[in-house]
């Protein structure tokens, strides 16, 4: 009986974690794209929002 309760609690916690992960990834995708991006500490600014490549920012 204890394993049944433990499995039930684990399932509920896993379900909430999955819902949080899906919601968080949707927020990141919605707010992401364009702007300044960082890759291994180098800061880049996307000059073309529709393109897939970014150029280093000109100072």
C-alpha positions in Angstrom: 0.0 0.0 0.0 2.9 2.4 0.7 4.3 1.9 -2.8 0.9 2.7 -4.3 0.8 6.0 -2.3 4.4 6.8 -3.2 3.7 6.1 -6.9 0.6 8.3 -6.9 2.5 11.2 -5.3 5.4 10.8 -7.8 2.9 10.8 -10.7 1.3 14.0 -9.5 4.6 15.7 -8.9 5.8 14.6 -12.4 2.6 15.9 -14.0 3.0 19.3 -12.4 6.7 19.4 -13.5 5.7 18.6 -17.1 3.0 21.3 -17.1 5.5 23.8 -15.8 8.2 22.8 -18.3 5.7 23.1 -21.3 4.4 26.4 -20.0 8.0 27.8 -19.4 9.2 26.6 -22.9 6.2 28.3 -24.5 7.0 31.6 -22.7 10.6 31.4 -23.8 9.7 30.7 -27.4 7.1 33.5 -27.4 9.5 36.1 -25.9 12.6 34.9 -27.6 14.0 35.6 -31.1 15.8 38.8 -32.1 17.6 41.1 -29.8 20.9 40.3 -28.1 21.9 36.7 -27.9 24.8 35.1 -26.0 26.9 32.2 -27.1 29.8 31.1 -24.9 30.1 34.6 -23.4 30.1 36.5 -26.7 27.3 39.0 -27.2 25.7 39.2 -30.6 22.9 41.3 -32.0 20.7 40.0 -34.7 20.7 42.4 -37.6 18.1 40.5 -39.5 15.1 39.3 -37.5 13.9 36.8 -40.1 17.3 35.3 -40.7 18.9 32.4 -38.9 22.3 34.0 -38.5 23.5 36.8 -36.3 26.5 39.2 -36.7 28.7 40.6 -33.9 27.4 43.9 -32.6 29.2 47.0 -34.0 30.3 49.5 -31.3 
